[in-house]
Amino acid sequence: MLLQADARRRITLPPTLGIQPGDAIDLEILEDGRIMLIPVEPVPKHQMWAWTAESKQAITASLADPRPSRKIETPEQAAALAKRWAGEG
């Protein structure tokens, strides 16, 4: 696909790519001079803790855990579980 930059060095991407106005795109220039556009989803700073390598590993491990899930339905059940996790119960 051949694109031509306008006077302001902008290019127009075809709608078939699925990129919408306002989408965030990471631009990477490769060693050989090629340009790669990568659609990204920005993460708010207050959620960055979930994107550390340790957190991702813990999430992956929890998803692979074969033990059955527990359904917490009352505040008392939540408090008892929190105590157990804290080593108090």
Contacts in CASP RR format, 6 or more apart in sequence:
PFRMAT RR
TARGET T0000
AUTHOR 0000-0000-0000
METHOD contacts of the structure
MODEL  1
MLLQADARRRITLPPTLGIQPGDAIDLEILEDGRIMLIPVEPVPKHQMWA
WTAESKQAITASLADPRPSRKIETPEQAAALAKRWAGEG
1 14 0 8 1.000
3 11 0 8 1.000
3 12 0 8 1.000
3 13 0 8 1.000
4 11 0 8 1.000
5 11 0 8 1.000
13 19 0 8 1.000
13 37 0 8 1.000
19 25 0 8 1.000
19 39 0 8 1.000
23 39 0 8 1.000
24 39 0 8 1.000
24 40 0 8 1.000
24 41 0 8 1.000
24 42 0 8 1.000
25 37 0 8 1.000
25 38 0 8 1.000
25 39 0 8 1.000
25 40 0 8 1.000
26 37 0 8 1.000
26 38 0 8 1.000
26 39 0 8 1.000
26 40 0 8 1.000
27 35 0 8 1.000
27 36 0 8 1.000
27 37 0 8 1.000
27 38 0 8 1.000
28 35 0 8 1.000
28 36 0 8 1.000
28 37 0 8 1.000
28 38 0 8 1.000
29 35 0 8 1.000
29 36 0 8 1.000
30 36 0 8 1.000
43 50 0 8 1.000
43 51 0 8 1.000
49 55 0 8 1.000
50 56 0 8 1.000
50 59 0 8 1.000
70 81 0 8 1.000
72 78 0 8 1.000
72 81 0 8 1.000
80 89 0 8 1.000
83 89 0 8 1.000
END
